[in-house]
């Protein structure tokens, strides 16, 4: 029988929030790739951005879990009865993991739906944190929250999933993640690329645009995994690992021109494997970025969603103007005004998170 938390929430509703991210080197955080290529020391980079996803737990009918999320119809199921292939199935699976009912989960994301910014992972992290806060015995560290959210997401998706989205959501900031797992025990090393002052400085050195259409990461990721397992494109994956590592080292050294070269080389490799990784709008945005000497890449697995760029402040200012003009040609496409989020996961009032 599920734990009815209606009365608990009537006394004290819970709210948590976590940031989305932009990334470089994505997919290298998937075990399918980083385990066989351990000798090359795979790494990924992400910036948490202040487009946050907020999750609130409210009291509801006993024995029932209801979920409301922007961009989806509200839906409810009896505890344990939700189909996980539902668009909100991941959130129901997390509620079932904690064996709770009598609650209404509301999800409010400030990022566009299916924008390839890791919004679903941010919501999952925030929900795990909220539910783990109800009972002291369920208390989790930031790392544990990320691992639980990832494990449930991967189980529901039924395909290998990376971990970097959950890590960006719990830690915030600008980080490099080095993947050196032993089989069956995912692990990583975190290196902070920018401190607080450097994050402030880098806010003028990047831009993010939404292409106006949602992405579907499953399709492109599945093709990448299939090709890799079938011994296709292995040399390209070696180049992609080198791009990610050189990008990280260039940023740490303050060498923005070198980081731009690595970022554009990564995009070229990915396009060679999957030409549709940029949609038509994304291709136009990428061309404009390169013409202004900026680095550019799709976020997540691409195929729609968002594109982000880095460059010198004066070039990013010029690029934003060019992008705004291009984005006017498609409904819902827009420049996203965003900055680096250094807070990461924010737990409910009175709850302290350990690393």
Buried (B, 14 or more C-beta within 10 A) or exposed (E): EBBBBBEBBEEEBBBBBBBBBBBBBBBBBBBBBBBBBEEBBBBBBBBBBBBBBBBBBBBBBBBBBBBBBEEBEEBBBEBBEBEBEBBBBBBBBBBBBBEBBBBBBBBBBBBBBBBBBBBBBBBBBBBBBBBBBBEEEEBBEBBBBBBBBBBBBBEBBEEBBBBBBBBBBBBBBBBBBBBEBEEEEBEBEBEBBBEEEBBEBBBBBBBBBBBBBBBBBBEBBBBBBEBBEEEBBEEBBEBBBBBBBBBBBBBBEEBBEBBBBBBBBBBEBBBEBBEBBBBEBBBBBBEBBBEBBBBBBBBBBBBBBBBBBBBBBEBBEBBBEBBEEBBEEBEEBBBBEBBBBBBBBBBBEEBEBEE
